[in-house]
Every structure is written in structure tokens, then in C-alpha cells.
Amino acid sequence: MPGGSIYVQPSEKYTGNSPQWWYEKFWREDAENRRRSRYVKAAVGLVIGIALAIRFDLTGAAPFIGLLLAGLVAGGDWYFHWRSFHATAVWRGAKRGEVITARHLRRSLGRQGYVVLDGRAIRGQASIDHLVIGPAGVWIIDNESWSPDTEIASYAGRLFFGEKYGSKTAKGLVDAAEAFAEVLTRETRIPVTISPMLAVHCGDMPKGGILVAEGLTLLKPRLTAKVIKAAEGRIYTDEQIEVLTRTATRELLKLKAAA
């Protein structure tokens, strides 16, 4: 392909036929409309600010208060749209979800006695992005992203991504968690149960950003560490955490070498 690479396969995220490409195209084309709307909102803020100043006998400061409120409205509107676009970065291929989640995990759990292992795969099971081992248990965490308008929900206990069933996604992570829990239990003689989680970087999540369905916890990346820290009780001692970490690292390296 002219201008392409014979070593790297082209990703449809960057081609003219992908939803991501059209999303960015429409976003750029709508920039002028967003600016016009922001000017109107700022003007309304200016009028309201002046009116409030006059209402509370602050006539001398009315221009300043009006301009201040107009600036706050314009800034808030800009931030809202910037944040909406930024939230699609992983789906658009502009950022890597596993890097974002790893940063959240290490910042929040690093000093709490938790160990985070990144970029792992379990033979015959789904690949996983993070394995977390700590005082309150063990978790595997994967990262996924859907289009901004994809509703992620649970109906009658079943997981849905838009109009599609999410059972395959859930089963892959649940099976991976069970399979590796058996490995750790067998190799360390420490009873291990692993909780599977899916960090959702883009998609229409329920209010609160957390959904539990078909044995899988789906949540916003920023909530992963919070949910782990909220787990009640201490299951493992420091010595057991060290044994589990060494064993997990060894076993996962074996699988990586055999892949």
C-alpha cells in the first residue's frame, strides 16, 4: 500500500471506513459550531452576571462580575467538550488502555501492599493486561473500549454491549481467572480465588461507572483501585503475597515462553 508499511498491518481505526475515523472527522468539522455555541453561552453568562450584580447593589462591579461569569461559562463549556473527546482516546487508538489502568493501579495500590503485574497471558485462556495480588485477594484486569454510544448494561443477569450479548467477553475473563487460580493454588498450596474485572475506557456505562454481570465486574479505569481497596478483610499475609507473586511471575513467564 503506498505510504504504508510492509511490517505493520494497517489498523482500521485510522482508515476512512472506521467509526473512529468518522468520529474524528465530524468532531473537527463541528468545531466552528461548538465555538459559536460557546460564544452564545458566554454572552448569556455575561448578562446574568451583570443582572445579579445590579440585583445585589454591586453596580460598580457589574462589568467585572459579568465578565467573570462569562469566562467561567465559556471555560466550563470548553472543558466539557474536551473531556468528552478525551474520553474516547483509547477507542480511537490515540492512547493505550492498559497504560492508563496500570497508572491508576500503581498510584493507588503501590503503598498498600499490593503487587501489579502487567501484560500477562494464560495458556488456552484470554490474555489479561494486569494481575493484582494483595492483602485482600487476587484480581485479573483486562481493558476494553467501545464506541461512545454503545450502551453497556445488564438485563435479567445477562451482559449486553449495545444489542449484542457480552457473554463471550465475560466467560473469557471468568475462565481465565478460574484457570490461573487453580494454578496458583496447586503450586503454592495457598487457597486462591481470583476476581475478574474489565476496565471500560469508552462506552455508555451505568450511573456510578460500575456494573456486575455474569461473574464479571465492569468499571471505569479510575475505579479499579478503589474497588480493590474496598475489599473487606485481610486474606493473605505479607509472606503469602510474596510467594504468590513469585509463583505467578514464574508460571506466567513459562506460558509466555511456550506461546
C-alpha positions in Angstrom: 0.0 0.0 0.0 1.5 3.4 -1.0 2.7 5.3 2.1 2.2 2.2 4.3 4.5 -0.2 6.0 5.1 -3.8 5.0 5.9 -4.6 8.6 2.9 -3.1 10.4 -0.6 -4.1 9.3 -2.9 -1.1 8.9 -5.4 -0.6 11.6 -8.9 0.2 10.5 -9.1 2.8 13.3 -7.0 5.0 11.0 -8.8 4.3 7.7 -11.7 6.1 6.2 -14.1 3.2 6.8 -13.9 3.0 10.5 -16.2 4.6 13.1 -13.2 6.1 14.8 -12.2 7.9 11.6 -15.7 9.3 11.0 -16.0 10.3 14.7 -12.8 12.4 14.5 -13.8 13.9 11.1 -17.2 15.0 12.4 -15.6 16.4 15.6 -13.2 18.6 13.6 -15.9 19.7 11.3 -18.2 20.6 14.2 -15.5 22.9 15.8 -17.0 26.1 14.5 -20.5 25.2 15.7 -19.0 24.5 19.2 -17.3 27.9 19.2 -20.5 29.7 18.2 -22.5 27.9 20.9 -19.8 28.8 23.4 -19.9 32.5 22.5 -23.7 32.5 23.0 -23.5 30.7 26.3 -20.8 33.2 27.4 -23.0 36.1 26.4 -25.8 34.8 28.4 -23.4 34.4 31.3 -22.3 38.0 30.9 -25.9 39.2 31.0 -26.8 37.1 34.0 -23.6 38.2 35.9 -24.4 41.9 35.3 -28.1 41.3 36.3 -27.0 39.6 39.6 -24.6 42.4 40.4 -27.3 45.0 39.9 -29.7 42.9 41.9 -27.4 42.8 44.9 -26.4 46.5 44.7 -22.9 45.8 43.2 -23.4 48.1 40.2 -19.8 49.3 40.2 -18.5 45.8 39.9 -21.2 44.7 37.4 -18.9 44.6 34.4 -16.3 42.6 36.2 -18.8 40.1 37.6 -20.4 39.7 34.2 -17.1 39.1 32.5 -16.1 36.6 35.3 -19.3 34.6 34.9 -18.9 34.7 31.1 -15.4 33.4 31.4 -16.5 30.6 33.8 -19.3 29.6 31.4 -17.0 29.5 28.4 -14.3 27.6 30.3 -16.8 25.1 31.6 -18.3 24.5 28.1 -14.8 24.0 26.6 -13.8 21.6 29.4 -17.0 19.6 29.0 -16.4 19.1 25.2 -12.6 18.5 25.7 -13.4 15.8 28.3 -16.0 14.1 26.1 -13.4 13.9 23.3 -10.6 12.8 25.6 -12.7 10.0 27.0 -12.7 8.4 23.5 -8.9 8.3 23.2 -8.5 4.6 23.8 -11.4 3.7 21.4 -9.8 6.0 18.8 -6.4 4.4 19.2 -4.8 7.6 20.5 -3.9 6.0 23.8 -3.4 2.5 25.2 -5.9 1.4 27.9 -3.5 -0.9 29.7 -1.1 2.0 30.3 -3.9 4.2 31.8 -5.2 1.5 34.1 -1.7 0.5 35.2 -1.0 4.1 36.2 -4.2 4.2 38.3 -3.4 0.8 40.0 0.2 1.7 40.9 -0.6 5.2 42.2 -3.3 3.9 44.5 -2.1 0.5 45.4 1.6 0.7 45.4 1.9 1.7 49.1 -1.0 -0.5 50.2 0.9 -3.8 50.0 -0.3 -4.7 46.5 1.7 -6.0 43.6 0.7 -5.3 40.0 2.0 -7.5 37.2 1.3 -6.2 33.6 1.0 -7.8 30.2 0.2 -11.4 31.0 -1.3 -14.3 29.2 -2.8 -17.6 30.4 -2.4 -20.6 28.2 -5.7 -21.6 26.5 -7.5 -18.7 28.1 -8.0 -15.0 27.4 -4.9 -12.7 27.6 -5.0 -10.4 30.6 -3.5 -6.9 31.0 -3.0 -6.8 34.8 -2.7 -9.3 37.7 -3.1 -7.7 41.1 -2.0 -9.5 44.3 -2.5 -8.0 47.7 -3.7 -8.4 51.3 -7.4 -8.6 50.3 -7.1 -11.0 47.4 -6.1 -11.5 43.8 -7.6 -9.8 40.7 -7.1 -10.1 36.9 -8.0 -6.9 35.0 -8.4 -6.5 31.2 -9.0 -3.3 29.2 -11.6 -2.8 26.5 -13.3 0.1 24.8 -16.5 0.5 22.7 -17.9 3.4 20.8 -19.3 6.3 23.0 -22.9 5.5 22.1 -22.6 1.7 23.0 -24.8 1.1 26.0 -23.2 -1.4 28.4 -25.9 -2.9 30.6 -27.2 -6.0 32.3 -30.7 -7.4 31.6 -32.0 -10.4 33.5 -28.4 -11.1 34.7 -27.0 -11.1 31.1 -24.4 -8.7 29.9 -25.0 -6.6 26.8 -22.8 -4.3 24.7 -25.4 -2.4 22.8 -27.7 -5.0 21.2 -25.0 -7.7 21.4 -24.6 -10.3 24.1 -21.4 -9.9 26.2 -21.3 -13.5 27.4 -18.3 -14.4 25.4 -16.3 -11.5 26.9 -17.4 -12.3 30.4 -16.7 -16.0 30.0 -13.2 -15.5 28.7 -12.2 -13.5 31.7 -14.0 -15.6 34.3 -12.5 -18.8 32.8 -9.0 -17.2 32.8 -9.4 -16.2 36.5 -10.6 -19.7 37.5 -7.8 -21.4 35.5 -5.0 -19.4 37.0 -6.5 -19.6 40.5 -6.1 -23.4 40.2 -2.5 -23.0 39.1 -1.6 -20.7 42.0 -3.4 -22.9 44.5 -1.7 -26.1 43.2 1.8 -24.5 43.1 1.7 -22.6 46.4 -0.8 -24.7 48.5 -2.5 -21.4 49.3 -6.2 -21.3 48.6 -6.7 -18.7 45.8 -9.8 -17.2 44.3 -9.3 -14.6 41.5 -11.8 -11.9 40.8 -12.1 -10.8 37.1 -12.5 -7.2 36.2 -12.9 -5.3 33.0 -11.8 -1.7 32.8 -14.1 0.1 30.3 -12.4 3.1 28.7 -15.2 4.2 26.4 -18.9 3.3 26.2 -22.1 4.2 27.9 -21.7 2.8 31.4 -24.5 2.9 34.0 -24.5 5.7 36.5 -21.7 5.3 39.0 -19.4 3.6 36.5 -19.7 0.0 37.8 -21.6 -3.0 36.5 -21.6 -6.6 37.7 -22.9 -9.3 35.3 -22.2 -12.9 34.6 -19.4 -13.1 37.2 -17.5 -10.1 35.8 -17.1 -6.6 37.2 -17.0 -3.9 34.6 -16.0 -0.4 35.7 -14.3 2.8 34.7 -10.5 2.6 34.9 -10.2 5.2 37.7 -12.4 2.9 39.9 -10.3 -0.2 39.6 -8.0 0.6 42.5 -10.9 2.0 44.6 -12.9 -1.3 44.3 -9.8 -3.4 45.2 -9.1 -1.3 48.2 -12.7 -1.5 49.3 -12.5 -5.3 49.6 -13.1 -6.3 53.2 -10.7 -8.3 55.4 -7.1 -9.4 55.1 -6.8 -12.8 53.3 -3.0 -13.0 52.8 0.0 -12.2 54.9 3.0 -10.4 53.5 4.8 -13.7 53.2 1.9 -15.3 51.3 1.7 -12.3 49.0 5.4 -12.7 48.2 5.0 -16.4 47.5 2.0 -15.8 45.3 3.8 -13.1 43.4 6.9 -15.2 42.8 4.8 -18.1 41.7 2.6 -16.0 39.4 5.6 -14.4 37.8 7.3 -17.8 37.2 4.2 -19.5 35.8 3.2 -16.7 33.5 6.8 -16.4 32.2 6.6 -20.2 31.4 3.4 -19.6 29.5 4.9 -16.6 27.6 7.9 -18.6 26.6 5.8 -21.5 25.4 3.5 -19.3 23.4 
